[in-house]
Amino acid sequence: MVDRAALEAAAAAGVLAPEQVAPLHDFLVARAAPAPILAAPPGEEDLRFIRNFHDVFLAIGIVLFAAGLAVAIGTTTATLQDNQSGAMIFGAMLAAAGAVMWGLGEVFARRRRLFLPAIAIVIAFTVFSVFAAGFLYFGAVLGREVKLEGLEGAPPVVRNGVLLAAAFFVLAPLAFYARFRLPFAMGLAGAGASLWFIVAALFVNWEATLANLPSLLLAMGLLLFLAGVWFDARDPARASRFSDNGFWLHFAAAPLLLNGAFGLVGQLFGAESGAAMGRMAEGAGGAAQAAATLLVVLVLGFISLLINRRALIVSALLTTGVAIAALMNAVGLGAGALAASTLLVLGAFVLVLGAGWHGARRALLGWVKPEGAWARVFPPEQVPAR
C-alpha cells in the first residue's frame, strides 16, 4: 500500500516538490495494483452450479442426510408385513422424507440459491417421490402382497402402478423446477420422460421394444438434444438460465444418443441388442465395429463444435476408449501396451480438441453472421482482440 502521508512528509522536507506528490502517488498506486482478472471468453460453458468448497460441503451433508433418512425408513419398516398396510406405511414414510427434502429446497435452493446442494436435494426428492408413489399405489389399489417378478406379462393393475411411479420421475423434478427454477431439474425431468416412454413401450410390446431399443434410445436422445438446442437458441451468449437448461438437457441427451448410436452400430455388425460393447473385442469384426464407433464419436464431436457444447464429447469418452482399445487389440498389442495406447490416444484426442476448440469453431462457422438467425443455433466465435 502506498502511503500518501510519507510522500507529503518528503515534500515538506524538500525532497519532492509539493505539486509532485499527487501524480507520484497515483503512479505508485497504479503500479502496485494487482493484475486485472480476465473475464471468461463469451460463450463458454461456465459451471455456475458450483461456487466454492462450501457448496461441496453442504452437498455432501445433504447426501448423507438423505441416505440416513432412507436407512432409517428401511430399518423402521423392516418388521412390517408385506401387505396393504405395510406398503401404505412404507409409502407414507417415503412421502414424508420427500417433504423434508422439499423443505430443504426452500432453504438452500430458493432462499440461498446454492445450486450444487439443490442438485443433491432434487435427486433425493425425486427418488423418494418415485418410490412413495409406487408403494402408496400398490398398497391402496392391490390390497395384497406386493411381489413383482418382472415387467413382461404383468397384469394391467401392476403396469399402471409402475407407470405411475415412473411418471413421478418426470413430475417431481418438473415441480422442483417450477418452484425453484433449478436448471438441473430440467435435465432430470428429460431423462425421466425418456425412461417413462421406454417403460411404456416395454409394456405394449416387450420383444419388439428390446429389439428396437437402440432406435428408441436414439430417438429419445434426439428429442432431448433438440430441446436443449431450443433453449440454447434463446441464449446464444450462454449467460442466462436458458443456457443452463440447455446444458443439462444436452447432458441428459448425450448418453441416450451415444448408446442408441452404438447399439445400432452393434446390430449392423451382428450383435444382439444391448451387446454392442462386447462385440468390440472380437477379432476383425470387433475392430470394424470399433472403427465405426469412432466415426460416430467424430460426428458427435463435429456437432458439439457447431453448437458449442462439450457434453456430447464428455459422455463419449468411455466408449471412445473401448473403441480405441478394440482397434489396438486387433493389431495384436499386449495388455500393457493396449492400456497405454488407449489412454495416450484418448488423452491426445481430448487435448487437441480442447486446445483447438475455439480455432476450429472459427474455421467452421466463418459463414455465420453474428446478427443472423443461424447464430442462435450455431453461435459464432468472437475474434479475439489484438
PyMOL commands that set and color helices and strands:
alter all, ss='L'
color gray80, all
select helices_A, chain A and resi 4-12+18-32+53-76+84-111+115-142+156-180+183-204+206-211+213-233+241-268+276-279+283-307+311-330+335-355+357-364+374-377
alter helices_A, ss='H'
color red, helices_A
deselect
rebuild
show_as cartoon
